[in-house]
Each structure stands twice: as structure tokens, then as C-alpha cells.
Amino acid sequence: MAYPVFLFMVKLKQKRRITGFAVDDQPREKLIREGRRSLSDAELIAILIGSGTAGVSVVKLSQSILGQYDHSLSELGRASLDELKNFHGIGDAKAVTIIAALEIGRRRKEEPDQKKPVITCARDAFEMMHPALADLNHEEFWIMMLNSANGVIGKAMISKGGRAGTIADPKIIFKTALERNAAYLILFHNHPSGNLKASDEDIRITKKLVEAGKTMDLFVLDHLIVAGGSYLSLADEGMI
């Protein structure tokens, strides 16, 4: 089947840094709550700077800095240490942090793309996971996470059990996949007995995960049972 990141003054600064902003002016908390892509450029710079000045929040300071560079990260990336230190509240440490972070971003863009293995069928998926599952004397449940182009972006073991079975917890499965921004999932578990027959429970949990994935636009493409050097694809067998 084809698959479609002096004591008082210290305490005062820490307090201002953590509690001195309105909810919308707390970029670190926003990143934790909503993810990295929810932050504006100014909020990302604010996390690097860490704290503002008396009467000026760190986000306002970041917005002021970006404004001097046409709100362009590329232009800000060309700023010198002395130029950044001209801003009130920016000393050597904060200026160096900004420069280092933007330099990392520049170098990242220069790196050649690392081509991700592409999964086009059950055999591709089996060959990639076979080394991890082939010779185990206990059951393990794994997921393979794919991007929208069917490129592999990660693999994760969800659970480990005994010879008779293991647990496939949907909450752990989808939490793991969503954290990696996966578009598709392939499920795997092994049968130490060598028996490739899918049990009623194998089919039931697979259908449950398929339906749950649809509600999150995170589609389960297949479930492979691995036994020794062979596999059974529930998708190929029309079981899902």
C-alpha cells in the first residue's frame, strides 16, 4: 500500500524579570504555553535579553531594538557589539547573546539540508524498524513519525512489556507525535513468539488510534507487526 528548541538588587531584578509584565508580555511563559512559533521576533529577542530596564519591559526594549533595524532579523544580525550597547539596558553580556543567537541562525541556513528517509510503503517502514525489533524476547510498541512529504522525522518507543503483550497508550503516542510536529504515524510492535497473526486487540487498538488521529489531522497510515525477519502490514491486509 502506498502512503500518501548586590543581594537585594539581584532579588529585585529577578522579581521584575518574572512577575513585572502583563500576561502578554511574558515571552518565556508564552513559548512554554503556546510553542515557539507563537512568538513574535521581538518576543524571541526578549527571551535572549532576559530583562528590561526600570519602566521598560524586556519586550518593549526588544521592539525598540528591532525598530532601529527596520524590524529585520537579517539587519539586526549585522549589528556590531558597540551598536547594540548603545541601547539603554544592553551591556556586553546581552549584546553578545543577541549576536551569538543570530549567528547560529545564519549558520543553520548555510547547512545543507539533510535528506530524510522517505517511506513509500510498508516494506520501507519495516526495513527501517526491523533492527530495533527483530531479536527481542519481549514486546515493544514503537511509532515512526513522518512529515507531510512522508520523510521520517523521528522514531520513539512508547512502551515495553513481556512476552504476552505491551500497552499502546494513545495519550503518550499522540503527545509524542505532536511535539515533533508529525503529519503521519506508522505504528509498530513485535511478536516474540514469531506469530505474525494480528490479534483482535491489535486490530481494535489500531482502529481506535486511526480514528483519534483523524480528529487531530495526525493520520495513522499503518500498523506493522514484526516477527523475526518478517512483518504483517494491517493496511496492506485491509484491516484498517
MIDO-438195 format. One record per residue (C-alpha): residue number from 1; residue in three letters; x, y, z. Coordinates in Angstrom, 1 decimal. Layout:
+------+------+--------+--------+--------+
! miba ! firo !     c1 !     c2 !     c3 !
+------+------+--------+--------+--------+
!  NUM !  ALA !      X !      Y !      Z !
...
+------+------+--------+--------+--------+
***
This chain:
+------+------+--------+--------+--------+
! miba ! firo !     c1 !     c2 !     c3 !
+------+------+--------+--------+--------+
!    1 !  MET !    0.0 !    0.0 !    0.0 !
!    2 !  ALA !    1.4 !    3.4 !   -0.9 !
!    3 !  TYR !    1.4 !    6.0 !    2.0 !
!    4 !  PRO !    0.0 !    9.4 !    1.0 !
!    5 !  VAL !   14.2 !   24.3 !   20.6 !
!    6 !  PHE !   24.3 !   43.0 !   45.4 !
!    7 !  LEU !   21.7 !   40.5 !   47.0 !
!    8 !  PHE !   18.8 !   43.0 !   47.2 !
!    9 !  MET !   19.4 !   44.1 !   43.6 !
!   10 !  VAL !   19.7 !   40.6 !   42.4 !
!   11 !  LYS !   16.4 !   39.7 !   44.0 !
!   12 !  LEU !   14.8 !   42.9 !   42.7 !
!   13 !  LYS !   15.9 !   42.1 !   39.1 !
!   14 !  GLN !   14.7 !   38.5 !   39.4 !
!   15 !  LYS !   11.3 !   39.7 !   40.6 !
!   16 !  ARG !   10.9 !   42.2 !   37.9 !
!   17 !  ARG !   12.0 !   39.8 !   35.3 !
!   18 !  ILE !    9.5 !   37.1 !   36.3 !
!   19 !  THR !    6.4 !   39.0 !   37.6 !
!   20 !  GLY !    6.7 !   42.5 !   36.3 !
!   21 !  PHE !    4.9 !   42.0 !   33.0 !
!   22 !  ALA !    1.4 !   41.6 !   31.9 !
!   23 !  VAL !    0.5 !   38.1 !   30.7 !
!   24 !  ASP !    1.0 !   39.1 !   27.1 !
!   25 !  ASP !    4.5 !   40.4 !   28.0 !
!   26 !  GLN !    5.9 !   37.2 !   29.3 !
!   27 !  PRO !    7.6 !   35.6 !   26.3 !
!   28 !  ARG !    9.1 !   32.6 !   28.1 !
!   29 !  GLU !    5.8 !   31.6 !   29.6 !
!   30 !  LYS !    4.1 !   32.1 !   26.2 !
!   31 !  LEU !    6.6 !   29.8 !   24.5 !
!   32 !  ILE !    6.0 !   27.1 !   27.1 !
!   33 !  ARG !    2.3 !   27.6 !   26.8 !
!   34 !  GLU !    1.8 !   28.0 !   23.1 !
!   35 !  GLY !    5.0 !   26.9 !   21.4 !
!   36 !  ARG !    7.9 !   28.7 !   19.7 !
!   37 !  ARG !    6.0 !   29.6 !   16.5 !
!   38 !  SER !    3.5 !   31.7 !   18.5 !
!   39 !  LEU !    6.2 !   34.3 !   19.5 !
!   40 !  SER !    7.0 !   37.4 !   17.5 !
!   41 !  ASP !   10.6 !   38.3 !   16.6 !
!   42 !  ALA !   10.6 !   40.9 !   19.4 !
!   43 !  GLU !    9.5 !   38.2 !   21.9 !
!   44 !  LEU !   12.2 !   35.9 !   20.8 !
!   45 !  ILE !   14.8 !   38.6 !   21.2 !
!   46 !  ALA !   13.3 !   39.4 !   24.6 !
!   47 !  ILE !   14.0 !   35.8 !   25.8 !
!   48 !  LEU !   17.6 !   36.3 !   24.8 !
!   49 !  ILE !   17.9 !   39.6 !   26.6 !
!   50 !  GLY !   16.2 !   38.3 !   29.7 !
!   51 !  SER !   15.2 !   41.5 !   31.5 !
!   52 !  GLY !   14.3 !   45.1 !   30.6 !
!   53 !  THR !   15.1 !   48.4 !   32.5 !
!   54 !  ALA !   13.2 !   50.4 !   35.0 !
!   55 !  GLY !    9.9 !   51.3 !   33.5 !
!   56 !  VAL !   10.6 !   49.5 !   30.2 !
!   57 !  SER !    9.7 !   45.8 !   29.8 !
!   58 !  VAL !   12.0 !   43.4 !   28.1 !
!   59 !  VAL !    9.6 !   43.1 !   25.2 !
!   60 !  LYS !    9.4 !   46.9 !   24.7 !
!   61 !  LEU !   13.2 !   47.1 !   24.8 !
!   62 !  SER !   13.3 !   44.3 !   22.1 !
!   63 !  GLN !   10.8 !   46.1 !   20.0 !
!   64 !  SER !   12.8 !   49.3 !   20.2 !
!   65 !  ILE !   16.0 !   47.5 !   19.1 !
!   66 !  LEU !   14.3 !   45.8 !   16.2 !
!   67 !  GLY !   12.7 !   49.1 !   15.2 !
!   68 !  GLN !   16.2 !   50.6 !   14.7 !
!   69 !  TYR !   16.9 !   47.8 !   12.2 !
!   70 !  ASP !   13.6 !   48.0 !   10.2 !
!   71 !  HIS !   12.2 !   45.1 !   12.1 !
!   72 !  SER !   14.5 !   42.8 !   10.2 !
!   73 !  LEU !   16.4 !   40.0 !   11.9 !
!   74 !  SER !   18.8 !   40.0 !    8.9 !
!   75 !  GLU !   19.7 !   43.6 !    9.5 !
!   76 !  LEU !   19.9 !   43.1 !   13.3 !
!   77 !  GLY !   22.3 !   40.2 !   12.6 !
!   78 !  ARG !   24.7 !   42.6 !   11.0 !
!   79 !  ALA !   24.8 !   44.9 !   14.1 !
!   80 !  SER !   28.1 !   45.2 !   16.0 !
!   81 !  LEU !   28.7 !   44.8 !   19.7 !
!   82 !  ASP !   29.1 !   48.6 !   20.2 !
!   83 !  GLU !   26.0 !   49.3 !   18.2 !
!   84 !  LEU !   23.9 !   47.1 !   20.4 !
!   85 !  LYS !   25.4 !   48.6 !   23.6 !
!   86 !  ASN !   24.1 !   52.0 !   22.5 !
!   87 !  PHE !   20.7 !   50.8 !   23.7 !
!   88 !  HIS !   19.9 !   51.6 !   27.3 !
!   89 !  GLY !   19.9 !   48.3 !   29.2 !
!   90 !  ILE !   22.1 !   46.4 !   26.8 !
!   91 !  GLY !   25.6 !   45.7 !   28.1 !
!   92 !  ASP !   28.3 !   43.3 !   26.9 !
!   93 !  ALA !   26.5 !   40.1 !   28.1 !
!   94 !  LYS !   23.2 !   40.9 !   26.4 !
!   95 !  ALA !   24.8 !   42.2 !   23.2 !
!   96 !  VAL !   26.9 !   39.1 !   22.9 !
!   97 !  THR !   23.9 !   36.9 !   23.5 !
!   98 !  ILE !   22.0 !   38.5 !   20.7 !
!   99 !  ILE !   24.9 !   38.4 !   18.3 !
!  100 !  ALA !   25.6 !   34.7 !   19.1 !
!  101 !  ALA !   22.0 !   33.7 !   18.7 !
!  102 !  LEU !   21.6 !   35.4 !   15.3 !
!  103 !  GLU !   25.0 !   33.9 !   14.2 !
!  104 !  ILE !   23.7 !   30.4 !   15.0 !
!  105 !  GLY !   20.6 !   31.2 !   12.9 !
!  106 !  ARG !   22.8 !   32.3 !   10.0 !
!  107 !  ARG !   25.0 !   29.2 !   10.1 !
!  108 !  ARG !   21.9 !   27.0 !   10.3 !
!  109 !  LYS !   20.7 !   28.4 !    7.0 !
!  110 !  GLU !   24.1 !   27.7 !    5.4 !
!  111 !  GLU !   24.0 !   24.0 !    6.3 !
!  112 !  PRO !   23.0 !   21.7 !    3.5 !
!  113 !  ASP !   19.6 !   20.0 !    4.0 !
!  114 !  GLN !   19.9 !   16.6 !    5.5 !
!  115 !  LYS !   17.7 !   14.4 !    3.4 !
!  116 !  LYS !   15.2 !   12.5 !    5.4 !
!  117 !  PRO !   14.5 !    8.9 !    4.5 !
!  118 !  VAL !   11.1 !    8.7 !    2.7 !
!  119 !  ILE !    8.6 !    6.0 !    3.5 !
!  120 !  THR !    6.6 !    4.9 !    0.5 !
!  121 !  CYS !    5.3 !    1.5 !    1.5 !
!  122 !  ALA !    5.2 !   -1.0 !    4.3 !
!  123 !  ARG !    8.4 !   -2.6 !    3.2 !
!  124 !  ASP !   10.3 !    0.7 !    3.6 !
!  125 !  ALA !    8.9 !    1.2 !    7.1 !
!  126 !  PHE !    9.8 !   -2.4 !    8.1 !
!  127 !  GLU !   13.3 !   -2.2 !    6.8 !
!  128 !  MET !   13.9 !    0.9 !    8.9 !
!  129 !  MET !   12.4 !   -0.5 !   12.1 !
!  130 !  HIS !   13.5 !   -4.2 !   11.8 !
!  131 !  PRO !   16.9 !   -3.8 !   13.6 !
!  132 !  ALA !   15.2 !   -2.4 !   16.7 !
!  133 !  LEU !   12.5 !   -5.1 !   16.9 !
!  134 !  ALA !   13.8 !   -8.3 !   15.3 !
!  135 !  ASP !   15.5 !  -10.2 !   18.1 !
!  136 !  LEU !   13.7 !   -9.1 !   21.2 !
!  137 !  ASN !   12.3 !  -11.7 !   23.7 !
!  138 !  HIS !    9.7 !   -9.2 !   24.9 !
!  139 !  GLU !    7.1 !   -7.0 !   23.2 !
!  140 !  GLU !    7.7 !   -3.3 !   22.5 !
!  141 !  PHE !    5.4 !   -0.7 !   20.9 !
!  142 !  TRP !    7.0 !    2.0 !   18.7 !
!  143 !  ILE !    5.9 !    4.8 !   16.5 !
!  144 !  MET !    7.5 !    6.2 !   13.4 !
!  145 !  MET !    6.8 !    9.9 !   12.8 !
!  146 !  LEU !    6.6 !   11.4 !    9.3 !
!  147 !  ASN !    6.3 !   14.9 !    7.9 !
!  148 !  SER !    3.8 !   15.9 !    5.2 !
!  149 !  ALA !    6.2 !   14.5 !    2.5 !
!  150 !  ASN !    6.5 !   11.1 !    4.2 !
!  151 !  GLY !   10.0 !   11.9 !    5.4 !
!  152 !  VAL !   11.0 !   10.3 !    8.7 !
!  153 !  ILE !   11.4 !   12.9 !   11.4 !
!  154 !  GLY !   11.7 !   10.5 !   14.3 !
!  155 !  LYS !   11.0 !    7.2 !   16.0 !
!  156 !  ALA !   10.0 !    6.6 !   19.6 !
!  157 !  MET !    9.4 !    3.6 !   21.8 !
!  158 !  ILE !    6.1 !    4.0 !   23.5 !
!  159 !  SER !    6.1 !    1.0 !   25.8 !
!  160 !  LYS !    7.9 !   -2.2 !   26.8 !
!  161 !  GLY !    6.1 !   -5.3 !   28.0 !
!  162 !  GLY !    6.6 !   -9.0 !   28.5 !
!  163 !  ARG !    6.3 !  -11.9 !   26.0 !
!  164 !  ALA !    2.5 !  -11.7 !   26.0 !
!  165 !  GLY !    2.0 !   -8.0 !   25.2 !
!  166 !  THR !    2.6 !   -4.3 !   25.9 !
!  167 !  ILE !    0.4 !   -1.2 !   26.3 !
!  168 !  ALA !   -0.2 !    1.3 !   23.5 !
!  169 !  ASP !   -1.3 !    4.4 !   25.4 !
!  170 !  PRO !   -3.0 !    6.9 !   22.9 !
!  171 !  LYS !   -2.1 !    9.9 !   25.1 !
!  172 !  ILE !    1.6 !    9.1 !   25.0 !
!  173 !  ILE !    1.5 !    8.3 !   21.3 !
!  174 !  PHE !   -0.2 !   11.5 !   20.2 !
!  175 !  LYS !    1.7 !   13.7 !   22.7 !
!  176 !  THR !    5.0 !   12.4 !   21.3 !
!  177 !  ALA !    3.9 !   12.9 !   17.7 !
!  178 !  LEU !    2.5 !   16.4 !   18.2 !
!  179 !  GLU !    5.7 !   17.5 !   20.0 !
!  180 !  ARG !    7.6 !   16.6 !   16.8 !
!  181 !  ASN !    5.0 !   18.3 !   14.5 !
!  182 !  ALA !    4.4 !   15.0 !   12.8 !
!  183 !  ALA !    1.8 !   14.7 !   10.0 !
!  184 !  TYR !    1.6 !   10.9 !    9.8 !
!  185 !  LEU !    2.3 !    8.0 !   12.1 !
!  186 !  ILE !    3.2 !    4.4 !   11.5 !
!  187 !  LEU !    2.7 !    2.0 !   14.4 !
!  188 !  PHE !    4.9 !   -1.0 !   15.2 !
!  189 !  HIS !    5.0 !   -3.8 !   17.7 !
!  190 !  ASN !    6.8 !   -7.1 !   17.7 !
!  191 !  HIS !    5.6 !  -10.6 !   18.4 !
!  192 !  PRO !    8.5 !  -12.6 !   20.2 !
!  193 !  SER !    6.6 !  -15.8 !   19.5 !
!  194 !  GLY !    7.2 !  -15.4 !   15.8 !
!  195 !  ASN !    3.4 !  -15.5 !   15.1 !
!  196 !  LEU !    2.5 !  -12.8 !   12.5 !
!  197 !  LYS !   -1.2 !  -13.0 !   13.0 !
!  198 !  ALA !   -2.9 !   -9.8 !   14.2 !
!  199 !  SER !   -4.9 !  -10.4 !   17.3 !
!  200 !  ASP !   -8.4 !   -8.9 !   17.8 !
!  201 !  GLU !   -6.8 !   -6.4 !   20.3 !
!  202 !  ASP !   -4.2 !   -5.4 !   17.7 !
!  203 !  ILE !   -6.9 !   -4.6 !   15.3 !
!  204 !  ARG !   -9.1 !   -2.8 !   17.9 !
!  205 !  ILE !   -6.3 !   -0.5 !   19.2 !
!  206 !  THR !   -5.2 !    0.3 !   15.7 !
!  207 !  LYS !   -8.7 !    1.3 !   14.6 !
!  208 !  LYS !   -9.0 !    3.4 !   17.8 !
!  209 !  LEU !   -5.7 !    5.2 !   17.1 !
!  210 !  VAL !   -6.7 !    5.8 !   13.4 !
!  211 !  GLU !  -10.0 !    7.4 !   14.5 !
!  212 !  ALA !   -8.3 !    9.5 !   17.2 !
!  213 !  GLY !   -5.6 !   10.7 !   14.8 !
!  214 !  LYS !   -8.2 !   12.0 !   12.3 !
!  215 !  THR !   -9.6 !   14.4 !   14.9 !
!  216 !  MET !   -6.1 !   16.0 !   15.2 !
!  217 !  ASP !   -5.2 !   15.8 !   11.5 !
!  218 !  LEU !   -2.5 !   13.4 !   12.5 !
!  219 !  PHE !   -3.1 !   10.3 !   10.4 !
!  220 !  VAL !   -2.1 !    6.8 !   11.2 !
!  221 !  LEU !   -1.0 !    5.2 !    8.0 !
!  222 !  ASP !   -0.3 !    1.6 !    9.1 !
!  223 !  HIS !    0.5 !   -0.7 !   11.9 !
!  224 !  LEU !    3.2 !   -3.3 !   11.3 !
!  225 !  ILE !    3.6 !   -6.4 !   13.4 !
!  226 !  VAL !    7.2 !   -7.6 !   13.3 !
!  227 !  ALA !    8.3 !  -11.2 !   13.9 !
!  228 !  GLY !   11.9 !  -12.1 !   13.2 !
!  229 !  GLY !   12.7 !  -11.2 !    9.6 !
!  230 !  SER !    9.0 !  -10.9 !    8.6 !
!  231 !  TYR !    6.2 !   -8.4 !    9.1 !
!  232 !  LEU !    2.5 !   -8.0 !    8.7 !
!  233 !  SER !    1.0 !   -4.7 !    7.5 !
!  234 !  LEU !   -2.5 !   -4.2 !    8.7 !
!  235 !  ALA !   -3.0 !   -1.6 !    6.0 !
!  236 !  ASP !   -1.9 !   -4.0 !    3.2 !
!  237 !  GLU !   -4.2 !   -6.6 !    4.7 !
!  238 !  GLY !   -7.2 !   -4.2 !    4.6 !
!  239 !  MET !   -7.6 !   -4.4 !    8.4 !
!  240 !  ILE !   -7.6 !   -0.6 !    8.9 !
+------+------+--------+--------+--------+
***
